[in-house]
Amino acid sequence: MSDELDLMDDLDGRGDTQKGMFMTFQIADECYGIAITYVDEIVGIQSITAVPETEDYIRGLINIRGKIIPVIDVRVRLRQEPRAYTDRTCIIVIGVKSTVVGLIVDEIAGVITVDEKEIILPPSLSQSTAGNSKYVFGLARVDNEVKLLLDPEKLIRDEDVEAFDESAPTGEVVEA
Amino acid sequence: MGEDFNTDSMLDMFLYESEQLLETLDSTVLEKKDEECFDEESINEIFRVMHTIKGSSGIMMYENITKVSHKLEDVFYYLRESHPENVPHLELVDHVLEVSDFITGELEKIKSGDTPDGDESKLVEEIDKFLTKIKTGISQKGEELPPENTYVEPNQFYIAPTGSESSKYYKVSIYWRSDTQMCNIRAYTAVYALKEIAEDIQYIPDDIITNEASGDVILEDGFHMLVQCQCSKDEVKGAIGETSGMERVEINDCTKQEFEMGFHEAEDHPIVIELDDKDKEEEKKPEKKEPAPGDYVIKNKEAGKSKKLAKNQPKQQPKQTYISVNVDKLDALMDMIGELVISEATVLQNPDLKVPGLELSNFQKSASQLSKITTELQDVIMSMRMMPLTNTFQKMNRIVFDVSRKLGKDIELEVIGENTEVDKNIIEHISDPLMHLVRNSVDHGIESKEERLAAGKNPRGKITLEAKNEGGKVYIIVRDDGKGLNKQKLYEKARNNGLIGNRAMSEFTEKEIYQFITFAGFSTKEQVTEYSGRGVGMDVVVKNIQAVGGNLEIDSVEGGGSEMTMKIPLTLAIINGIVMQVGNSTFVIETNDIKEFVRVTKDMLVKEPDGEEYIMLREECYPFIRLNRRYHLDDSISEIEDGIVVVLEHENKNVCVFIDQLIAEQEIVVKPIPSYIKKVQGLSGCTQLGDGSIALILDIAGLIAGEEKK
C-alpha cells in the first residue's frame, strides 16, 4: 500500500512538477544540465579535506551538517583544466540511488524546463572525438543556447565502478 | 490473514517472543544438562515454552513448528504428570535441543522472508519413539498410564484469575457493522490488546482463531468478553481502541461470581488456561463435576495447562522493565549526540568570543553546565549500546555440549564475568570468532579421556570462558586444560607450508610461534573433522577480531593447556585520539596505539641507498614512514628536526611516523569514509573536529601492512 502512495506522490508531486526540469551550471564555456530530481541541495564552496590516493577528480570530503560526503570536481571530471575556486563556485549535492556526492561547478546558471521531445541525442560521430560525451546523454536547445544534459549516474560512476571492481579482489589478496 | 489486519507487527511479535522463549529454553536445558533429571520447575518451564510456541505458531499457521512443539509438549506433559523414573536424561536433553534448533531454523527462514518448510516428521517420529520408550518403561512396572495430552483445538480461552482483591470485573461486548469482514481476527486483536492490561479474559465465541465461521457469529451476536483487570472502564475502552468497522463497544460492570460463571451455560468443554501455576490451588474451578477417567479435555484443565496469555499483575514485577528499541534509532541518536558534542565545541570555542576585554563569566558558567550535560548524554547513549556478553557465552555453552558429546569427550565449561558489557556492534562481530575458538579448544585442545588418564589428568576436561575489563579493552579468554601447543610441530609445519621462509626456530619468540596458527593456510590437524580443522579457521578468526580493532594473543603450556585471549575495544564509535597535522591535512591516531612522541635529530635517521629510512632510538631501529611522502601531501615539513616523530605500536610491531605538528588530544566520533571513495590503505575512517573540518583517522595496521608490501 505504501508503495502505491509513493507512486501517487511521484505522479502528482515531484513527477509532474519536476518533470523535464534541469539544473544548469557553467563549466568553462559550456552550459550543462542535470535532472533536478537528482539534486538535493546547493551549497557554497567550503573547505575540502583531501583524501590521499584517490582519483584526481575526487577532491575529498566535505561536512554538510554532520554528514560527511565526497565531492568531485566536474571540471576535472570532464577533462578540463582545473582552476581556482571563486566565490561563485558551488557544490551541487546530488543523490544517485544511495550514493550522495557533491559536484563542484564553476557557476550555477539556473533551472530550465525542457520538453522531452526536444532533447536531441548527441550525434554518434562526436562520441569518439570528445572525451566527455559519454556523460552527456542529450542536447537541448533553450533560448538559442545548447545545453549538454549530463547523466549523473555515469558522471559519478562509469569507469570507476569497473576500476573498483577490478581492484577489489587484488586488494583482498594484499590484505591477506 | 485479513487485508488490513497488521500481520507485520504480529509476525514481529511472534518472532521476537519465540526467540526469547527459545533462549530461555536453551538456558534452562543447558543448566540442567549435567543433572540426573529435570526438576519440576524446569519441566514446567519447558512445558510452558513449548505450549506458548505451539499456540502462537498455530495462530501464525506455521504448521511444522506447531507439530514439533506439540510433540515435545506431550513429552513434558507426561513427565510432569506421571513423574516417570529412569528417563534417559541426556537423550531428552538432545531432543529438546533438536526441537529448539529446528524451530530456530524455521524462525530464521521466516525472518528472511522464506516459507518455513523444514520437514518435521522425522523429529516428531523420534520424539514419539522416545515418548513410547519412557512410557513403556513405566507400564512394565505396572503403573497406570496417564491419559495422553492430545492436542485439541482450544475451545475457550478461559484464563484463571490471579485472585487479586482489588480486581474489577467487566463484561465487554463489541459489535461490528454488518459489512465487516474477518470479524474473528478483529476480535482477536481486541483480545490481544486487552491481554496487555487484563489479569484474566474469557470470551465467546471461543474459537475465533481456529474457526473462520466464528466471524459470522460475531457479526450477528457480537463478541463478548469477561475481563478481570485493575483498571477503569475507560482504560479498557482505550485498550480495545477504535478499529475500522467497529460499531459499538459496551462495557458493563459485573461481579466476581458472574465472572467465574463465565459463559459456561453455553459451553460443554471448557479448557482452563491458567495464568500462574501457583494460584492453581486457590483458584475455584469453574467446572464442578469430577473428571471422568480418560476425559482428556477435563484432564487438561485439571492439569493446569499453563498459558501465559495475560500479563502478570504489575505488582508482581519488581524486575526492571525493558523496551526494545530499533538499533537504527539508537544509532541515529548516537549520531546526533556526536553532532551535539561537536556543535557545542563550535559554540564554546567560537572566534567571536575572543574579543579582548569581553566579560564572559555568566557565559562560562552556562557553558560549563552545558558541557556537563552533553558529557552525561554521551555516557548514557554509550551505556545504552552496551550489552552483557551473557547471551554470547550461553551459545558457547551449547557448543561445548554438542561438540564434546559428539566427540565423546567429557568437558566442563566454566564461565567467568559473563556480565561484562561490550558495545552491541562488537558483540555481533566476536560471536563467530569466539565460537571458533571454543570449538577448537574442544576439538583440538582437550584430549580424549584415555589420553587424559594416561597423562595423569582429570578425565573431565575443562574449558574456561572468561571476560573482563582492562584498560579500556575487554579481554575475552578461552582457556583449556588440554594438551597445549607443540612449538616444534608448529614451527615445522609453518616451515613446510612455506609460511616463514627459511628462518631458524630460534629466531622466533614463543608467542610468535604460537601466532603461526593464525596464518592463512596453516592447519595442525591432519584430518578434517566436522567441527574444526579445515585450516581456514584461525586466520579468519584473527581477521574478524582485527575488524573490530582487537587482536588475539595465544599462550600455551605443552601438556597443560592453552589460552587464547581476545583483546577488543569497548566501543568502536567513540575513541580517544590525538589530532595532528601534516601539511594542510589533519589526521587522527588512536591514543592507545601511540607509544611516545620524540623529536629526532639528523644523526638518528639512517638512510638506505634505495631511499628506505630507519630511526635509531635508544639502540633500537624502527621503520620510518613520512606521512607526507606516503600520501603525497604538499606544503609539509620535510626537515626531520622541525617535525615530530610518533612511535606507534601495533601487535608488537613498532613503527615511526613523521608528522608536522601535534594539535590536541580529544574524544572523536568515528565515521566511515563514504563508500564512494574506494578504500585507501592506512585510513580507517574520518571524523569531524570541533571547527567542523574533517580529519582522517589513521589505521596503524594498514600503515604497517602497506609499508611491508613495499
Chai-1 contact restraints between the chains, C-beta under 6 A:
chainA,res_idxA,chainB,res_idxB,connection_type,confidence,min_distance_angstrom,max_distance_angstrom,comment,restraint_id
A,S47,B,S693,contact,1.0,0.0,6.0,A-B,restraint_1
A,T49,B,I694,contact,1.0,0.0,6.0,A-B,restraint_2
A,V51,B,I677,contact,1.0,0.0,6.0,A-B,restraint_3
A,P52,B,Y631,contact,1.0,0.0,6.0,A-B,restraint_4
A,E53,B,V680,contact,1.0,0.0,6.0,A-B,restraint_5
A,T54,B,I677,contact,1.0,0.0,6.0,A-B,restraint_6
A,L61,B,I694,contact,1.0,0.0,6.0,A-B,restraint_7
A,N63,B,Q688,contact,1.0,0.0,6.0,A-B,restraint_8
A,N63,B,G692,contact,1.0,0.0,6.0,A-B,restraint_9
A,N63,B,I694,contact,1.0,0.0,6.0,A-B,restraint_10
A,G66,B,E339,contact,1.0,0.0,6.0,A-B,restraint_11
A,I68,B,K671,contact,1.0,0.0,6.0,A-B,restraint_12
A,I68,B,C686,contact,1.0,0.0,6.0,A-B,restraint_13
A,P70,B,P674,contact,1.0,0.0,6.0,A-B,restraint_14
A,P70,B,Y676,contact,1.0,0.0,6.0,A-B,restraint_15
A,P70,B,I677,contact,1.0,0.0,6.0,A-B,restraint_16
A,T99,B,Y676,contact,1.0,0.0,6.0,A-B,restraint_17
A,V101,B,Y676,contact,1.0,0.0,6.0,A-B,restraint_18
A,F164,B,K678,contact,1.0,0.0,6.0,A-B,restraint_19
A,A176,B,A520,contact,1.0,0.0,6.0,A-B,restraint_20
